[in-house]
Amino acid sequence: MVFCSDSEEILSGVLVLWPGDGLFLAEEHLKEFANAYSISENYLKHEIPLAKNLLQKESQPHASLVLFLSFIAPYKS
């Protein structure tokens, strides 16, 4: 199966949103994903460290993307 470059960027971005991935929240891998959704790189530079800090304080590991998204949902503003 062949994906267009936009699809590859989105899939790669989703992968680094998975808490079990070694590149979890790696900014360099989220840039193209963010661009596909019109999110500025400057915004990412501020939000990624906040998300990492929040997750470090959490005692429960987030084994799946669904659990991670459920955890961060209250902080979406």
Backbone as CSV, one residue per row, in Angstrom:
resi,resn,N_x,N_y,N_z,CA_x,CA_y,CA_z,C_x,C_y,C_z
1,MET,0.844,-1.168,0.000,0.000,0.000,0.000,0.896,1.240,0.000
2,VAL,0.552,2.210,-0.795,1.326,3.435,-0.907,0.514,4.579,-0.314
3,PHE,1.167,5.355,0.542,0.525,6.515,1.152,1.095,7.782,0.537
4,CYS,0.288,8.823,0.480,0.816,10.110,0.052,1.658,10.667,1.199
5,SER,2.483,11.643,0.915,3.396,12.167,1.933,2.640,12.736,3.131
6,ASP,1.481,13.345,2.909,0.692,13.873,4.029,0.248,12.755,4.961
7,SER,-0.167,11.636,4.378,-0.599,10.496,5.192,0.554,9.950,6.010
8,GLU,1.728,9.855,5.422,2.899,9.359,6.141,3.233,10.271,7.317
9,GLU,3.146,11.575,7.123,3.439,12.525,8.193,2.428,12.393,9.325
10,ILE,1.171,12.217,8.978,0.125,12.070,9.988,0.314,10.765,10.753
11,LEU,0.568,9.677,10.045,0.785,8.391,10.714,2.023,8.427,11.605
12,SER,3.074,9.057,11.144,4.292,9.191,11.948,4.009,10.024,13.195
13,GLY,3.223,11.082,13.044,2.854,11.921,14.183,2.011,11.187,15.191
14,VAL,1.095,10.358,14.718,0.261,9.569,15.622,1.122,8.593,16.407
15,LEU,2.117,8.012,15.760,2.993,7.053,16.425,3.700,7.689,17.617
16,VAL,4.199,8.914,17.476,4.912,9.535,18.596,3.965,10.068,19.669
17,LEU,2.666,9.952,19.440,1.692,10.270,20.479,1.357,9.043,21.333
18,TRP,1.870,7.882,20.915,1.651,6.663,21.670,2.655,6.614,22.816
19,PRO,2.182,6.578,24.054,3.078,6.614,25.218,4.116,5.501,25.256
20,GLY,3.868,4.382,24.603,4.822,3.288,24.621,5.944,3.423,23.605
21,ASP,5.884,4.427,22.748,6.897,4.612,21.716,8.134,5.288,22.292
22,GLY,9.288,4.880,21.856,10.544,5.476,22.320,10.690,6.940,21.944
23,LEU,9.952,7.369,20.940,10.003,8.772,20.502,8.793,9.568,20.996
24,PHE,8.153,9.083,22.049,6.948,9.722,22.575,7.144,11.227,22.760
25,LEU,6.289,12.000,22.117,6.277,13.461,22.152,7.577,14.100,21.672
26,ALA,8.287,13.419,20.777,9.513,13.979,20.210,9.130,15.105,19.248
27,GLU,9.552,16.305,19.592,9.147,17.488,18.831,9.486,17.383,17.350
28,GLU,10.674,16.896,17.035,11.086,16.838,15.630,10.190,15.918,14.799
29,HIS,9.559,14.945,15.440,8.672,14.031,14.729,7.227,14.525,14.721
30,LEU,6.931,15.509,15.522,5.571,16.056,15.556,5.386,17.266,14.648
31,LYS,6.470,17.852,14.165,6.369,19.081,13.376,5.496,18.921,12.134
32,GLU,5.773,17.897,11.337,4.994,17.705,10.107,3.545,17.355,10.419
33,PHE,3.349,16.569,11.463,2.006,16.221,11.918,1.246,17.495,12.300
34,ALA,1.906,18.355,13.064,1.296,19.610,13.490,0.991,20.499,12.289
35,ASN,1.907,20.550,11.342,1.679,21.357,10.143,0.463,20.871,9.359
36,ALA,0.250,19.556,9.326,-0.909,19.005,8.612,-2.218,19.477,9.233
37,TYR,-2.177,19.812,10.526,-3.373,20.286,11.229,-3.300,21.776,11.565
38,SER,-2.412,22.473,10.881,-2.255,23.935,11.032,-1.945,24.351,12.472
39,ILE,-1.100,23.581,13.132,-0.638,23.915,14.483,0.771,24.462,14.347
40,SER,1.017,25.615,14.909,2.322,26.239,14.736,3.409,25.496,15.517
41,GLU,4.606,25.504,14.946,5.744,24.881,15.619,6.046,25.608,16.931
42,ASN,5.816,26.896,16.982,6.032,27.665,18.202,5.120,27.172,19.322
43,TYR,3.883,26.877,18.971,2.930,26.337,19.941,3.430,25.001,20.476
44,LEU,3.923,24.154,19.576,4.462,22.850,19.980,5.612,23.003,20.973
45,LYS,6.493,23.959,20.710,7.661,24.166,21.576,7.256,24.492,23.003
46,HIS,6.095,25.081,23.177,5.614,25.420,24.522,4.782,24.295,25.136
47,GLU,3.987,23.632,24.327,3.067,22.627,24.842,3.716,21.276,25.143
48,ILE,4.684,20.863,24.347,5.312,19.552,24.562,5.985,19.458,25.931
49,PRO,6.797,20.433,26.331,7.395,20.336,27.673,6.344,20.328,28.787
50,LEU,5.261,21.079,28.610,4.190,21.074,29.609,3.544,19.701,29.711
51,ALA,3.296,19.076,28.564,2.686,17.740,28.559,3.612,16.720,29.204
52,LYS,4.897,16.791,28.883,5.862,15.857,29.476,5.931,16.041,30.994
53,ASN,5.934,17.283,31.442,5.978,17.569,32.874,4.725,17.036,33.566
54,LEU,3.593,17.244,32.973,2.328,16.750,33.515,2.343,15.225,33.631
55,LEU,2.837,14.572,32.610,2.881,13.109,32.609,3.875,12.552,33.626
56,GLN,4.962,13.271,33.879,5.932,12.812,34.869,5.339,12.824,36.273
57,LYS,4.408,13.715,36.516,3.774,13.822,37.825,2.690,12.766,38.023
58,GLU,2.230,12.172,36.934,1.159,11.185,36.981,1.720,9.824,37.394
59,SER,1.075,9.188,38.341,1.554,7.897,38.829,1.140,6.729,37.936
60,GLN,0.074,6.878,37.175,-0.413,5.806,36.307,0.274,5.897,34.943
61,PRO,0.888,4.827,34.475,1.436,4.855,33.117,0.305,4.836,32.088
62,HIS,0.514,5.464,30.976,-0.494,5.541,29.920,-0.077,4.588,28.804
63,ALA,-0.613,3.390,28.861,-0.183,2.316,27.972,-0.758,2.413,26.558
64,SER,-1.718,3.279,26.351,-2.304,3.375,25.016,-2.598,4.827,24.680
65,LEU,-2.777,5.077,23.406,-3.112,6.418,22.944,-4.459,6.853,23.509
66,VAL,-5.407,5.938,23.599,-6.740,6.260,24.127,-6.639,6.705,25.591
67,LEU,-5.866,5.974,26.394,-5.691,6.363,27.802,-4.981,7.703,27.924
68,PHE,-3.982,7.913,27.076,-3.258,9.184,27.081,-4.194,10.335,26.734
69,LEU,-4.992,10.156,25.691,-5.927,11.213,25.285,-6.993,11.457,26.349
70,SER,-7.438,10.407,26.991,-8.410,10.559,28.094,-7.797,11.333,29.244
71,PHE,-6.533,11.079,29.514,-5.838,11.757,30.596,-5.665,13.255,30.317
72,ILE,-5.297,13.607,29.083,-5.027,15.018,28.785,-6.285,15.811,28.404
73,ALA,-7.402,15.151,28.149,-8.634,15.831,27.737,-9.026,16.998,28.642
74,PRO,-8.958,16.863,29.974,-9.340,17.987,30.834,-8.423,19.208,30.700
75,TYR,-7.254,19.034,30.109,-6.278,20.125,29.975,-6.279,20.760,28.593
76,LYS,-7.273,20.449,27.769,-7.268,20.884,26.376,-7.292,22.402,26.190
77,SER,-7.743,23.133,27.158,-7.763,24.586,27.000,-6.386,25.148,27.173
